[in-house]
Amino acid sequence: MNTYLMHFGIKGQKWGIRRYQNPDGTLTEAGKRREAKLARLSSDERRYRELKTKKFSEMSNQEVNEFNNREQLRQNYKRLNPNAFAKGVAAVAGITATMMVANKFVANGKVFINNGKNIANHFDKKFGDYYLDQINKAYKFRV
């Protein structure tokens, strides 16, 4: 029986070595870029990320409200300002739906035509003379 350890971590990552920090504690280039990116965040976003790491049971009511308010603002912003990918997905969905309907018409064209003819014939047999007379009276001409 063979036993082995499987690791699904970051490729090339060594155990106990941080990606953003050198052994002496200084930041690597990736760590410096990360710090610069985090420094540009607003205080509200930093607070949101801090709260995101907490469990619900560890948060006070005020912290839960802060978190929920920020999450609602993020969702509203995404909904009101869709990125190019979301716009593309919506466009493709609309085109696909239209093509599916058109494909149904093409595939069932004969059925639609026959049904239309049957309805028209039935209507003509049942009401044709009456409506023809009404049209002639209204427009004073013979068809």
C-alpha positions, 0 to 999 in steps of 0.5 A: 500500500502506497501512501502519499501526500497530495498538495493542491496549493499554489504551484511552485509555492514552498511550505512555510514560505510566503509569496509576498515576503522574503525570509528576512521579512522584507517585501518581495516585488509582488508584495510591494505591488500588493501593498501599493494596491491595498494602499489605494483602497478607501477606508470603507473598502478596507473595513469591508475586507476586514469584516469579510474575514470575520465569522458572523458570530464574531461580529457586532450588530453594528459591524453586520450593518456596516458589512451589509450596507457595503455589500448592497452598495457593491451589488447596486453599483455592479447592477447599474454599471455592468462591465463589457463582459456582462453587456456582451453576455446579455447581447449574446443571450438576446441573439441566442433567444431570437435565433432559437425562435427563428429556428423554431419557425423555420423547422415548423414553418409548414405546420404554422402555415397549415394551421394559419390556413385552417384557422382562416378557412374555419373563420371564413366558413363561419363568419365570412359572409357576415363580415364581408357584408359589414366591410362592404357597407362600411366602405361602400365597395364590393370585394 
